[in-house]
Amino acid sequence: MEWKDVGIVNLPGVISILAELLMWITSLPKLRTKNFELFFYTHQLYIIFVVFLALHVDNFVFTIAVGGIFIFMLDRFLRFIQSRTTVDVISAKAFPCGTVKLVLS
């Protein structure tokens, strides 16, 4: 592909940078602590960021990142599988200092 002022290569780059900017803005400490759910759900835009980044950059540059992306996706899949197991709460105790002790099985 050839670099031009406008064209098909630039649109995925714009979409990718917008997703990345939203993730960055919501990760700022004040916003993150006041609205953690917004931070959490906005960070699911990493999928859009990676897909449109792959469409934007040269094939060679993306092939360098494929290994890391594969390991990341494998980790996410294994966490999903692990999170499906049930855990029973055996006991719970609240301490005066504001901490909680949980015993899980």
C-alpha positions as CSV (number, residue, x, y, z in Angstrom):
1,M,0.0,0.0,0.0
2,E,1.1,3.5,-0.7
3,W,1.0,6.3,1.9
4,K,-1.3,9.1,0.9
5,D,-3.1,12.0,2.6
6,V,-6.4,10.0,2.5
7,G,-7.2,6.5,1.7
8,I,-8.1,3.1,3.1
9,V,-4.9,2.8,5.1
10,N,-5.6,5.9,7.2
11,L,-9.1,4.9,8.3
12,P,-8.0,1.8,10.3
13,G,-5.3,3.9,11.8
14,V,-7.8,6.6,13.0
15,I,-10.1,4.0,14.5
16,S,-7.2,2.3,16.2
17,I,-5.9,5.5,17.7
18,L,-9.4,6.5,18.9
19,A,-9.8,3.2,20.7
20,E,-6.3,3.6,22.2
21,L,-7.0,7.2,23.3
22,L,-10.3,6.1,25.0
23,M,-8.4,3.4,26.9
24,W,-5.7,5.9,27.9
25,I,-8.1,8.6,29.1
26,T,-10.1,6.1,31.2
27,S,-6.9,4.8,32.8
28,L,-6.0,8.2,34.3
29,P,-6.0,7.8,38.1
30,K,-8.8,10.2,38.9
31,L,-11.2,8.8,36.3
32,R,-10.3,5.2,37.0
33,T,-10.9,5.4,40.7
34,K,-14.1,7.3,40.5
35,N,-15.6,5.1,37.7
36,F,-13.9,1.7,37.6
37,E,-16.6,0.1,35.5
38,L,-16.1,2.6,32.7
39,F,-12.3,1.9,32.9
40,F,-12.9,-1.8,32.8
41,Y,-15.4,-1.9,29.9
42,T,-13.5,0.7,27.9
43,H,-10.4,-1.5,28.1
44,Q,-12.2,-4.2,26.2
45,L,-11.6,-1.9,23.2
46,Y,-8.1,-3.6,23.0
47,I,-9.7,-6.0,20.5
48,I,-10.7,-3.2,18.2
49,F,-7.3,-1.5,18.7
50,V,-5.3,-4.6,17.7
51,V,-7.5,-5.5,14.7
52,F,-7.5,-2.0,13.2
53,L,-3.8,-1.6,14.0
54,A,-3.1,-4.8,12.0
55,L,-5.1,-3.3,9.1
56,H,-3.2,-0.1,9.4
57,V,0.5,-1.1,9.7
58,D,2.7,-3.0,7.2
59,N,2.5,-6.8,7.3
60,F,6.1,-7.1,8.5
61,V,5.5,-4.9,11.5
62,F,2.4,-6.8,12.5
63,T,4.1,-10.2,12.2
64,I,6.5,-9.1,14.9
65,A,3.6,-8.6,17.3
66,V,1.7,-11.8,16.4
67,G,3.6,-13.9,18.9
68,G,2.8,-11.6,21.8
69,I,-0.8,-11.3,20.7
70,F,-1.1,-15.1,20.5
71,I,0.3,-15.5,24.1
72,F,-2.1,-12.8,25.3
73,M,-5.1,-14.4,23.7
74,L,-4.1,-17.8,25.1
75,D,-3.8,-16.3,28.6
76,R,-7.3,-14.7,28.2
77,F,-8.7,-18.0,27.1
78,L,-7.1,-19.9,30.0
79,R,-8.4,-17.3,32.5
80,F,-11.9,-17.7,31.0
81,I,-11.8,-21.5,31.4
82,Q,-10.4,-21.1,35.0
83,S,-13.1,-18.6,36.0
84,R,-15.9,-21.1,35.2
85,T,-15.0,-23.2,38.2
86,T,-17.1,-22.7,41.3
87,V,-15.6,-21.7,44.7
88,D,-17.4,-22.2,48.0
89,V,-17.0,-19.7,50.8
90,I,-16.3,-21.6,54.0
91,S,-16.1,-18.6,56.3
92,A,-15.9,-14.9,56.3
93,K,-14.7,-12.5,59.0
94,A,-14.7,-8.7,59.0
95,F,-12.0,-7.0,61.0
96,P,-12.2,-3.6,62.7
97,C,-9.5,-2.2,60.4
98,G,-11.8,-2.7,57.4
99,T,-10.3,-5.9,56.0
100,V,-12.1,-9.1,55.4
101,K,-10.8,-12.6,55.8
102,L,-12.3,-15.2,53.4
103,V,-11.7,-18.9,53.6
104,L,-12.5,-20.5,50.3
105,S,-12.6,-24.2,49.2
